[in-house]
Amino acid sequence: MAELPTQSLKTVVLDDRHRALGGRMVPFAGYSLPVQYPSGIMAEHKWTREHAGLFDVSHMGPSFLTLSRKSGDADADHAAIAAVVEPLVCGDILGLKPGQIRYTLLLNDTGGVLDDLMIARPADPGWSGTLYIVVNAGTKDADFAHIAAAAGSRATLSRADDGALLALQGPEAVAVMGALVPAATDLAFMNYGAFDWGSTKLVVSRSGYTGEDGFEILCAASHAAQLWDALLADERVRPIGLGA
């Protein structure tokens, strides 16, 4: 019998960091990702519940949907971009307040569910007419194509999944973030903003899927290792694999 071809996996920008820490790399959604580190899944789970866990979720699908022609009126431009995406989801996007995030479902033409996703309105009026959208890894190519096709010439979808998306989760996450980007700790739950950090800008949302308080941080690939190292330099933070 002929051998089956080896599965070709994508790697996240922090792949070398995970391997150096002893991460057990496994296939997930077409990527090679750490399911656990040497301490084990249960220890990582407990650490996240008691302190702060750092997850690499760069395989996810962050993106920005931006109006092709903006009027300069913040509310009008938000209404226009909301009108582009609302026929595709079951959530109220028009009613988002500046900086607010909505968890909703991406639907097909007959109302069936394609994916769940986060959609956010920028807090800065200068960015009105843009939505920050994060879809799931396993369906992101199809999701992006679906959204872009519906937008047509009215808006442009720009992928942002070539950098790092890190989730800092746990009861000590706020204190850790306060030492790194103090202004980000003013975010309410399910709100986001853009913050200067050194020579780059971070997109930070107060959200996550662990049930703990925490943040998701979008960072350019050029600063990803620096951010990862800075977070892990805090003794309250440990790397956590997807198994936890």
C-alpha positions in Angstrom: 0.0 0.0 0.0 1.3 3.4 -0.9 2.1 5.8 2.0 -0.3 8.6 2.6 1.2 12.1 2.0 2.3 13.9 5.2 -0.1 16.6 6.2 1.3 20.0 5.4 0.7 22.3 8.4 1.0 26.0 8.7 2.9 27.5 11.6 2.1 30.5 13.8 4.7 33.3 14.1 5.7 32.2 17.6 6.3 28.5 16.6 9.9 28.7 17.7 8.9 30.1 21.1 6.5 27.2 21.7 9.1 24.6 20.8 11.8 26.2 22.9 9.4 25.9 25.9 8.8 22.2 25.3 5.4 22.7 23.8 3.8 19.4 22.5 2.9 20.4 18.9 -0.2 18.9 17.3 -2.3 19.5 14.2 -5.3 21.8 14.8 -7.3 23.6 12.1 -4.5 23.2 9.6 -1.8 24.6 12.0 0.8 23.1 14.2 0.0 24.3 17.7 1.0 23.5 21.3 -1.6 21.4 23.0 0.3 21.5 26.2 3.7 22.3 27.8 5.7 20.1 30.2 3.7 21.0 33.3 0.6 19.3 31.7 -3.0 20.2 30.9 -4.4 20.0 34.4 -1.6 22.2 35.9 -2.1 24.7 33.1 -5.9 24.7 33.6 -5.4 25.4 37.4 -2.8 28.1 36.7 -5.2 29.9 34.4 -8.0 29.7 37.0 -5.8 31.0 39.8 -3.3 33.4 38.1 -2.8 34.3 34.4 -2.4 32.0 31.4 -1.0 33.0 28.0 -2.6 31.3 25.0 -1.4 31.7 21.4 -4.5 31.8 19.3 -2.8 33.2 16.2 -4.5 30.6 14.1 -7.8 32.4 14.5 -9.1 34.8 11.8 -8.8 38.5 12.8 -9.7 41.0 10.1 -10.9 44.5 9.4 -13.9 45.3 7.1 -13.7 48.9 5.9 -16.0 51.1 3.8 -14.7 51.9 0.3 -16.1 55.4 0.5 -16.4 57.1 3.8 -18.5 60.3 4.4 -16.5 61.5 7.4 -19.6 61.4 9.6 -18.8 58.8 12.2 -22.4 57.6 12.9 -23.3 57.6 9.2 -20.2 55.6 8.3 -20.9 53.1 11.1 -24.4 52.7 9.8 -23.1 52.1 6.3 -20.6 49.4 7.3 -23.2 47.8 9.6 -25.6 47.6 6.6 -22.9 45.6 4.7 -22.5 42.9 7.4 -25.9 42.7 9.1 -27.5 40.6 6.3 -24.8 38.0 7.1 -25.3 37.7 10.8 -28.0 37.4 13.4 -26.7 40.1 15.8 -27.4 43.8 16.0 -24.3 45.6 14.5 -25.9 48.9 13.9 -26.6 49.3 17.6 -23.0 48.8 18.7 -21.6 51.6 20.8 -18.1 52.9 20.0 -15.6 50.3 21.3 -18.2 47.6 21.8 -17.9 44.0 20.7 -20.7 41.7 19.7 -20.6 37.9 19.7 -22.8 36.6 16.9 -23.3 34.0 14.2 -22.3 34.1 10.5 -25.2 32.7 8.4 -25.6 31.3 4.9 -28.4 32.4 2.5 -31.0 30.2 4.1 -30.2 31.1 7.7 -27.9 28.1 8.5 -24.9 28.7 10.8 -21.5 28.9 9.1 -19.5 30.0 12.1 -19.5 32.0 15.3 -17.5 35.3 15.4 -16.8 38.5 17.1 -17.6 41.9 15.5 -16.5 45.2 17.0 -17.0 48.9 16.4 -13.9 51.1 16.8 -13.9 53.5 19.8 -11.9 56.1 17.8 -14.4 58.2 15.6 -11.6 58.5 13.0 -11.9 54.7 12.4 -15.7 54.8 11.9 -16.7 52.9 8.8 -14.5 50.0 9.9 -15.4 46.8 11.8 -12.9 44.5 13.6 -14.0 40.9 12.9 -12.6 37.7 14.3 -13.7 34.4 12.9 -12.6 30.8 13.8 -9.5 29.1 12.3 -11.1 26.1 10.8 -13.5 28.1 8.6 -11.7 31.4 8.2 -10.9 31.1 4.5 -14.5 30.3 3.6 -15.8 33.0 6.1 -13.5 35.7 4.6 -14.6 34.8 1.1 -18.3 34.8 2.1 -18.0 38.3 3.8 -15.9 39.7 0.9 -18.3 38.5 -1.7 -21.3 40.0 0.1 -19.4 43.3 0.6 -18.6 43.6 -3.1 -17.3 47.1 -4.0 -18.9 48.6 -0.9 -16.2 47.6 1.5 -12.8 45.9 1.6 -11.9 43.0 3.9 -8.3 43.1 5.1 -7.0 39.9 6.8 -4.8 40.4 9.9 -4.0 36.7 10.6 -0.3 37.1 9.6 0.7 38.4 13.1 0.1 37.2 16.6 -3.2 36.9 18.5 -2.6 36.2 22.2 -5.1 35.5 24.9 -4.1 36.6 28.4 -6.7 35.0 30.7 -7.2 34.6 34.5 -7.9 36.5 37.7 -4.4 38.2 37.5 -4.6 39.1 33.9 -5.7 42.7 34.6 -2.8 43.3 36.9 -0.4 41.9 34.3 -1.9 44.0 31.6 -1.8 47.0 33.8 2.0 46.7 34.0 2.3 46.4 30.2 -0.4 48.7 28.8 -2.1 50.5 31.7 -4.8 52.2 29.6 -6.1 48.8 28.4 -7.3 48.0 31.9 -10.0 50.7 31.6 -11.7 48.6 28.9 -15.1 47.2 30.0 -15.9 43.5 29.2 -16.6 43.0 25.5 -15.0 46.3 24.5 -11.8 46.9 22.6 -9.3 49.6 21.6 -6.0 50.3 20.0 -3.1 51.1 22.3 0.5 52.2 21.7 3.2 49.8 23.0 6.7 50.8 22.3 7.1 51.4 18.6 4.0 49.4 17.7 0.2 49.5 18.2 -1.7 46.7 19.9 -5.4 45.9 19.3 -6.7 44.8 22.7 -10.1 43.4 23.5 -11.4 42.6 27.0 -12.8 39.2 26.0 -12.0 35.5 25.9 -13.4 32.0 26.0 -12.0 30.7 29.3 -14.7 32.0 31.6 -12.1 34.2 33.3 -11.5 37.9 33.0 -8.8 38.7 30.4 -7.7 40.1 27.1 -7.1 39.2 23.5 -4.2 41.1 22.0 -3.5 41.4 18.2 0.1 42.3 17.5 2.1 42.7 14.3 4.4 39.8 13.5 7.5 42.1 13.8 6.7 42.6 17.6 5.1 39.2 18.4 8.2 37.6 20.1 8.8 40.8 22.0 5.3 40.8 23.3 5.3 37.1 24.2 8.5 37.5 26.1 7.4 40.6 27.9 4.2 38.8 29.1 6.0 35.7 30.2 8.6 37.8 32.1 5.8 38.4 34.6 5.9 35.7 37.3 2.1 35.6 37.3 2.0 34.4 33.7 2.7 30.9 32.3 2.2 29.6 28.7 -0.9 27.5 28.3 -1.6 25.0 25.5 -4.9 24.5 23.7 -5.7 21.4 25.7 -6.4 23.5 28.8 
